[in-house]
Amino acid sequence: MPTLLEIEHQRFEFGDQWSTAFKYDDSIFYRKEANKLQGDLDGIPQSAKAVDIVALHGRGILLFLEAKDFRGHRIANKTRLNGEVAIETAVKVRDTVAALIGASRMAVDEFAASTLATALQPGSHVTVVLWLEDDTFRDADDAKRKLNSLNGVLKSKLTWLNVKTLVLSSSVANRLPDLRVTNLAGAGQPNTPNPTQIA
């Protein structure tokens, strides 16, 4: 039975090839345990970040997915498309990886922490995806160019983790197996909450 996860005005449907898929940033573990890592450091507020989705494919692919929908908020998010959103995603991946290792050392019931930590071992396949929607992605070739540019930033920030990175959108072909992404009501409407205000 497919797993349906709704994020940023989109539905992510993980098919039966995925053994697990869940909203990590909504998990009890993240909210009550990992998020304890917060406070001021040299006067700058610090807190643990989290990707939207963690999933594990039957072929052993561990997926970290961050979804951002900038449609309807073009001006507010224009500078973020220059690379900032890719850096944000890399930071969320860093914190999520650390938290999953921590979860594997605790009694966590809501997801298979030890299985996910094992999927981070050398030789395993880890993929990081930034799923990004923007009003400027009208032309497929232009969208590919912008997404590839952001992927270059994302990849450069995650070389330490030795992962495959992808920046995808509904404007280009989906390269993830057994995953279907559809828009929900309100997608692209300017009266929806501004993603700059969403953690």
Secondary structure, 3 states (H helix, E strand, C coil): CCEEEEECCEEEEECCCEEEEEEHHHCHHHHHCHHHCEEEECCEEEECCCCCEEEEECCCEEEEEEEEECCCCHHHHCHHHHCHHHHHHHHHHHHHHHHHHHHHCCCCCCCCHHHHHHCCCCCCEEEEEEEEECCCCCCHHHHHHHHHHHHHHHHHHCHHHCCEEEEECCCCCCCCCCEEEEECCCCCCCCCCCHHHCC
